[in-house]
Amino acid sequence: MTRHFTASIALGFCVSFLLPAVSMASAIFTNFGSGQSYNISAGNAVGNGFTFDGSVFAEGSTFTPAANAKFGSLDIALSCAFSCPDPFTVDLRRDGGDQPGTLIESFALAGASLGALGVNNPPLVLNSALLPTLTAGTQYWVTVSADLNNAIAWNLNSTSDISDQAISIDGGASWFSPSGLTPGAYEVDSQSTAGVPEPGSFVLLATALSLCLMRRFASRRA
């Protein structure tokens, strides 16, 4: 019984050791606090900022990757300030002279998906379909825009991040940057991938697994 139990453990160890390791996604940039915390009670206006002058607000914040990485997902803290009946847009953009530039990838979202301002809503998670490569040392922008029917707040970060922030009063057609406003809270993550062995590695894996199985059966006969 003891020998059988020991051999089973050895087999399990061999199989687990030979399986390819999974590479988890890592943060390219984040200004969330611990546990993805942020300022739940204040944010930059998106859409209707209640200025009653016809302004349609859009907001943008910057990040710069420290290393080349594929964009995998974006977590962003957005809340509904008053009424949010219409769709809105979150974009990943290139830099255009320290202001949001050309579009890289866009996410269309329902205003009804937002929780109320003042509540600790979980950040929205937006998964990339294009998986573009982000270049080390290059500045990028995340922007949020909506129409006048929506009054959205991009919740402020609570980690003293003072990266350049941009504001638009015409829905993103033109930008003022740096605005001096506190950036909204968000996180940019790399693509999550599983390690896949090269063709030659499969031969080594098969050989090693065979040896493990032979040892297992030999122990059972004994």
C-alpha positions in Angstrom: 0.0 0.0 0.0 2.8 2.4 0.9 4.7 1.6 -2.3 1.5 2.1 -4.3 0.8 5.4 -2.7 4.4 6.6 -3.2 4.4 5.6 -6.9 1.1 7.5 -7.4 2.6 10.7 -5.9 5.7 10.3 -8.1 3.5 9.9 -11.2 1.5 13.0 -10.3 4.7 14.9 -9.8 6.0 13.9 -13.2 2.9 14.8 -15.0 2.5 18.2 -13.3 6.2 19.0 -13.8 5.9 18.2 -17.6 2.8 20.2 -18.2 3.5 23.6 -19.8 3.3 26.5 -17.3 0.6 29.1 -17.8 1.8 32.7 -18.1 -0.6 35.0 -16.3 -1.4 38.5 -17.5 0.6 41.3 -15.9 -0.2 45.0 -15.4 1.3 47.3 -18.0 0.0 50.2 -16.1 -2.3 50.8 -13.1 -3.2 53.7 -10.9 -5.7 51.6 -8.8 -5.0 51.3 -5.2 -4.9 48.1 -3.2 -7.7 45.7 -4.3 -8.4 48.0 -7.3 -9.6 50.8 -5.1 -10.4 54.3 -6.4 -12.2 57.4 -5.4 -15.9 56.3 -5.4 -17.4 59.7 -4.8 -15.7 61.9 -7.5 -14.8 61.7 -11.2 -14.2 63.6 -14.4 -17.4 64.3 -16.4 -18.1 62.3 -19.6 -21.0 63.3 -21.8 -23.3 65.7 -20.0 -21.3 67.6 -17.5 -24.3 69.8 -16.5 -22.7 73.0 -17.7 -25.9 73.8 -19.7 -23.8 75.3 -22.5 -24.1 72.4 -24.9 -20.6 71.0 -24.0 -20.2 67.3 -24.6 -17.3 66.1 -22.4 -14.8 63.4 -23.2 -11.8 62.5 -21.0 -8.4 61.0 -21.6 -5.5 59.7 -19.5 -2.0 58.5 -20.5 0.3 55.6 -19.8 3.7 54.5 -21.0 4.7 50.8 -21.1 8.1 50.0 -19.6 8.5 47.0 -21.9 7.0 45.8 -25.2 3.7 44.0 -24.5 0.5 42.9 -26.3 -2.5 44.8 -25.0 -4.8 42.2 -23.4 -7.4 44.0 -21.4 -8.4 47.3 -19.7 -10.0 47.6 -16.3 -11.6 51.0 -15.8 -13.6 52.7 -13.0 -16.7 54.3 -14.5 -20.0 55.3 -12.8 -23.3 56.8 -13.8 -23.5 60.3 -12.3 -27.2 60.9 -13.1 -28.7 59.2 -16.1 -27.0 56.9 -18.6 -29.5 55.6 -21.1 -27.2 55.6 -24.2 -24.1 53.6 -25.3 -20.7 55.2 -24.7 -17.2 54.5 -26.0 -13.9 53.6 -24.4 -10.9 53.9 -26.8 -7.2 53.0 -26.8 -5.3 55.6 -28.8 -1.9 56.6 -29.9 -0.3 59.8 -28.8 -0.8 62.8 -31.0 1.5 65.5 -29.5 0.6 65.0 -25.8 -3.1 64.6 -26.7 -5.2 61.6 -27.8 -4.3 60.7 -31.4 -5.2 57.9 -33.8 -7.5 55.1 -32.7 -6.0 51.7 -31.9 -9.0 49.8 -30.5 -12.5 50.9 -29.5 -15.0 49.4 -27.1 -18.7 50.2 -27.3 -20.6 49.8 -24.0 -24.1 50.2 -22.7 -24.8 53.0 -20.3 -27.1 50.7 -18.3 -24.0 48.6 -17.4 -22.8 51.4 -15.1 -23.4 51.5 -11.3 -24.2 54.7 -9.5 -21.6 57.3 -8.5 -20.8 57.0 -4.8 -21.0 53.2 -4.8 -17.9 51.0 -4.8 -18.7 49.5 -8.2 -16.3 46.8 -9.6 -14.2 48.2 -12.5 -15.4 47.4 -16.0 -13.2 44.7 -17.7 -12.7 45.2 -21.4 -11.0 42.4 -23.3 -9.0 43.2 -26.4 -10.0 41.5 -29.7 -7.1 43.0 -31.7 -4.2 42.4 -29.2 -2.1 45.2 -30.5 1.5 45.4 -29.5 2.3 48.4 -27.2 5.9 49.7 -27.5 8.1 50.4 -24.5 8.7 54.1 -23.8 5.8 55.2 -26.1 2.9 57.2 -24.6 -0.6 56.0 -25.2 -4.1 57.3 -24.3 -7.2 55.8 -22.9 -10.3 57.9 -23.6 -14.0 57.8 -22.7 -16.7 59.6 -24.6 -20.5 59.7 -24.6 -23.4 61.8 -25.9 -25.4 64.5 -24.0 -28.0 62.0 -22.8 -25.4 60.3 -20.6 -23.9 61.8 -17.4 -20.9 59.5 -16.7 -18.1 60.0 -14.2 -14.7 58.5 -14.8 -13.8 57.9 -11.1 -10.6 59.6 -10.0 -7.6 57.5 -9.0 -6.7 57.5 -5.3 -3.0 56.8 -5.7 -1.7 60.4 -6.4 -1.2 59.6 -10.1 -0.5 62.8 -12.0 0.0 61.5 -15.5 -1.1 63.9 -18.2 -4.9 64.2 -18.5 -6.8 65.5 -21.5 -10.3 67.0 -21.6 -12.6 67.7 -24.6 -15.8 69.7 -24.7 -16.9 68.6 -28.2 -17.1 64.9 -27.7 -13.4 64.2 -28.6 -13.2 66.2 -31.8 -10.6 68.4 -30.1 -8.6 68.1 -26.9 -7.0 70.4 -24.3 -4.0 68.7 -22.7 -2.5 68.6 -20.2 -5.7 69.7 -18.4 -4.3 69.6 -14.9 -7.2 67.4 -13.8 -6.6 64.3 -11.7 -6.6 61.2 -14.1 -9.3 58.6 -13.9 -8.6 55.2 -12.4 -7.8 52.4 -14.7 -5.4 49.5 -15.4 -3.9 48.2 -18.7 -3.0 44.5 -18.7 -0.9 42.4 -21.1 -2.3 39.5 -23.0 -2.6 36.3 -20.9 -1.0 33.4 -22.8 -0.2 29.7 -22.0 3.3 28.5 -22.7 3.4 26.0 -25.5 6.4 23.7 -25.9 8.4 23.7 -29.1 8.1 20.6 -31.4 11.4 19.1 -30.1 10.2 19.5 -26.5 7.2 17.2 -27.2 9.7 14.3 -27.8 11.4 15.0 -24.4 8.0 15.3 -22.7 6.8 11.9 -24.2 10.1 10.2 -23.2 10.0 11.5 -19.6 6.3 10.6 -19.2 7.0 7.1 -20.5 9.7 6.7 -17.9 7.3 7.9 -15.2 4.7 5.4 -16.3 7.2 2.5 -16.4 8.3 3.3 -12.9 4.6 3.4 -11.8 3.8 0.0 -13.3 7.0 -1.6 -11.9 6.1 -0.4 -8.5 2.6 -2.0 -8.8 4.1 -5.4 -9.8 6.4 -5.3 -6.8 
